[in-house]
Amino acid sequence: MAVYIGLDIGGTKIMVASADRGGNILRRERTATSTSLEEDLTNINSMIAEVAKEDKIMGMGAAIGGPLDWEQGIVSPLHQPAWRNVPLKAIMEEKWGCPFHVDVDTNVAALGEYRWGGVSAKRFLYLTLSTGMGGGLLINGEIYRGQNGAHPEVGHQSIPFQSSNSLAVQCECGAPDCLEALVSGNGIRRIYGKPAEELAAKEWDEVSYNLGQGLRNMAVLYVPDIIRIGGGVAVGGGNNFIQAAKTVMEEHLKLVPAPQVELSYLGYDTALRGAIAMAF
Ligand SMILES: [Zn+2]
């Protein structure tokens, strides 16, 4: 039988799955990300062997944090310091003898949500709110890329924000007022001194207001049909959080039609399923 392999290589965990020609996941494995590149690569290869069994691997796709060169498949994920200028595509194609494609995790997640989450919109924006924050924009199902293939960084736009601890708002990129610094898991920890799952209702109100202002900017610039939002913070906040942010967006959006705003359909598997879509 022919199988397709998807990899989701994150800063805390690595997930690998095999899927059949219909995209149904057959087998899956996960492990914690280590602090050694060699150990991570060894783990990845043994998990691939485990999920592929005796089947023929037709292709592989991988999601990983940026920055990276998607054409050459050279990766340097910011939150994995052991991984610097790793020629992942060349390493994996040499080892496994099948095509291998890698892209920024938020682009891959957008592809997953589009292909397996029932999206048919021409202009589709997917946002991830997890440790950090990012997005992937698809036009007719194709990833939008910037100059020289650069990935648009929607988390690093400035917004008019509300915060009960505004002195603690500081983005890891160096700017003082990024959306990511207000609505990502790391940003929330910095501002409120606790993880998103422990936020009080009033604190969630601030986070949803700030996300809503970011959605308003993205809606007014991209005018997408649908914005879907996933990642641990969004999934944890749930539909109430997303709806509150959507209301703020709509209140401030005047000249363009409001997009649909929804919680991710695929939850924690969005990037893994997108990696399988890339393997196809
Ligand atoms: Zn920033």
Residues whose N, C-alpha, C, O or C-beta is under 5 A from the ligand:
A	BS01	ZN	G155 H156 C171 C173 A175 C178
